[in-house]
Amino acid sequence: MKMLLWRGLINKSWEHCKIDTVESGFKIASEIVGNHDNNTYTVNYLISTDDQWNVQDFEISCEMEGQRKQVYGKKNGSNWLINGQVVATFEDFKYIDIAITPLTNTLPIKGLALHVDESQIIDVIYIDILNDEIKPFKQKYTKLSKERYHYENMETDFASSILIDRNGMVKTYPGLFELVA
């Protein structure tokens, strides 16, 4: 088991994440506490991946100012069931991107296994649980060195350089997240 603690800089958050290796891949459980638009929130998520870090299912719950939200997804062949409904837009997607955590950037970083100067554009299910948003996004990852990746959101002009630790976990996501322990 690996335990991580991140500090979120924008939403003044703290995330405690546990990653367990299981026979079929990895089980990830995390709790985030933070502040969004002057409202305190808690978010819990569970993610199951295969041994290549491809997401198989996820569950995200959020409580903010007495309001509860939940979204869950399960891969069914090449389809995704989101809250029990097939969403054709997400067909063949391997990854999710939960907006309030750097952990979901680790999934493609580890799963793509890029070589230095190699890039790949991927499709992700982008989930902003705080703002009730779920949509497809194209993202590009470029491996710049053993510990640095360039991330680009192909839908917007956002780009950043991400530092990872020796285990491939996001260590620094400038202006957004930093690994504390």
C-alpha positions in Angstrom: 0.0 0.0 0.0 1.1 3.5 -0.8 -0.2 6.5 1.1 0.0 10.1 -0.2 -0.9 13.5 1.1 -1.4 16.4 -1.3 -2.1 20.1 -0.7 -4.4 21.8 -3.2 -3.5 25.4 -3.7 -6.6 26.8 -5.5 -9.3 25.2 -3.4 -7.2 25.3 -0.2 -7.6 21.5 0.1 -5.9 18.5 1.7 -6.1 15.1 0.1 -5.2 11.8 1.8 -4.9 9.0 -0.8 -4.2 5.3 -0.5 -3.2 3.1 -3.4 -3.4 -0.7 -3.0 -2.0 -3.2 -5.4 -4.6 -6.0 -6.0 -4.5 -9.1 -8.2 -6.3 -7.3 -11.1 -4.5 -3.9 -10.8 -4.9 -1.1 -8.3 -7.5 0.1 -5.9 -7.4 3.8 -5.0 -9.3 5.5 -2.1 -9.1 9.1 -1.3 -10.6 11.8 0.8 -10.3 15.5 0.1 -11.3 18.4 2.3 -11.3 22.0 1.0 -12.9 25.3 0.3 -14.7 26.2 -3.0 -16.3 29.6 -3.4 -16.2 30.1 0.4 -18.0 26.8 1.0 -16.3 23.9 2.8 -16.5 20.5 1.0 -15.5 16.9 1.4 -15.0 14.6 -1.6 -14.4 10.9 -1.4 -13.5 8.8 -4.4 -12.8 5.2 -5.2 -11.1 4.1 -8.4 -10.3 0.6 -9.6 -7.8 0.2 -12.5 -6.4 -2.8 -14.3 -2.6 -3.5 -14.1 -2.0 -0.9 -16.9 -3.7 1.9 -14.9 -6.7 1.9 -17.2 -9.8 2.9 -15.1 -12.4 0.1 -14.7 -14.8 1.8 -12.4 -15.0 4.8 -10.1 -17.3 6.4 -7.5 -17.1 10.0 -6.4 -19.2 11.5 -3.6 -19.2 15.2 -2.5 -20.8 17.1 0.4 -20.8 20.8 0.3 -22.9 23.1 2.5 -25.3 20.2 3.3 -25.8 19.2 -0.3 -24.7 15.7 -1.4 -23.7 14.8 -4.9 -22.5 11.4 -6.3 -21.3 10.1 -9.6 -20.2 6.6 -10.4 -19.0 4.9 -13.6 -18.3 1.4 -14.7 -16.5 0.2 -17.8 -18.6 -2.3 -19.7 -16.6 -3.6 -22.7 -15.8 -0.4 -24.7 -18.7 1.4 -23.2 -19.0 3.5 -20.0 -22.0 3.4 -17.7 -22.2 6.7 -15.9 -24.8 6.7 -13.1 -26.2 3.5 -14.7 -26.6 5.0 -18.2 -24.5 4.2 -21.2 -22.8 7.4 -22.4 -21.7 6.8 -26.0 -19.5 9.9 -26.0 -17.1 8.1 -23.7 -16.7 4.9 -25.8 -13.2 3.4 -25.5 -12.0 6.0 -22.9 -9.3 4.6 -20.6 -8.9 7.4 -18.1 -10.8 9.9 -16.0 -9.7 13.3 -14.8 -11.2 14.4 -11.5 -10.6 18.1 -11.4 -9.8 18.5 -7.7 -7.0 15.9 -7.5 -3.6 15.3 -9.2 -3.9 11.5 -8.7 -5.9 11.2 -12.0 -2.9 12.7 -13.8 -0.8 9.9 -12.5 -3.0 7.3 -14.2 -2.0 8.2 -17.8 1.5 9.1 -16.8 2.0 5.5 -15.5 -0.3 3.8 -18.1 1.1 5.4 -21.2 4.7 4.6 -20.3 6.1 7.2 -22.6 9.8 7.6 -23.5 11.6 10.9 -23.2 10.4 13.3 -26.0 7.4 11.1 -26.8 3.8 12.5 -26.7 0.4 11.1 -26.8 -3.1 12.6 -27.0 -5.7 10.8 -25.0 -9.5 11.1 -24.3 -10.6 11.4 -20.7 -13.8 11.6 -18.8 -13.4 15.0 -17.2 -15.3 15.2 -13.9 -15.7 18.5 -11.9 -17.8 17.2 -9.0 -17.9 20.7 -7.4 -19.5 22.3 -10.4 -21.6 19.3 -11.6 -19.7 18.8 -14.8 -18.9 15.6 -16.7 -17.7 15.8 -20.3 -15.1 14.4 -22.7 -11.7 16.1 -22.9 -8.7 15.6 -25.0 -5.4 15.9 -23.2 -1.8 15.6 -24.3 1.1 14.3 -22.2 4.7 14.7 -23.3 7.5 13.1 -21.3 10.3 15.7 -21.0 12.6 13.8 -18.7 12.5 11.0 -16.2 10.6 13.2 -13.7 8.9 15.9 -15.8 5.9 15.8 -18.1 4.2 18.5 -20.1 0.4 18.4 -19.8 -1.9 20.2 -22.3 -5.6 20.4 -22.2 -6.5 20.3 -25.9 -9.9 21.8 -25.3 -8.6 25.0 -23.6 -5.3 26.8 -23.6 -4.2 25.4 -20.2 -0.8 23.7 -20.1 1.6 22.9 -17.3 4.7 21.1 -16.4 4.2 18.2 -13.9 6.9 16.8 -11.7 6.6 13.2 -10.6 8.4 11.3 -7.9 10.4 8.1 -8.4 7.2 6.0 -8.2 5.5 8.1 -11.0 3.1 9.9 -8.6 2.5 13.6 -9.1 4.8 15.6 -6.9 4.3 19.1 -8.1 1.6 20.5 -10.4 2.6 24.2 -10.4 0.0 26.5 -8.9 -2.4 23.6 -8.3 -1.1 20.8 -6.2 2.0 19.7 -4.3 2.9 16.5 -2.6 3.4 16.9 1.1 4.2 13.3 2.1 
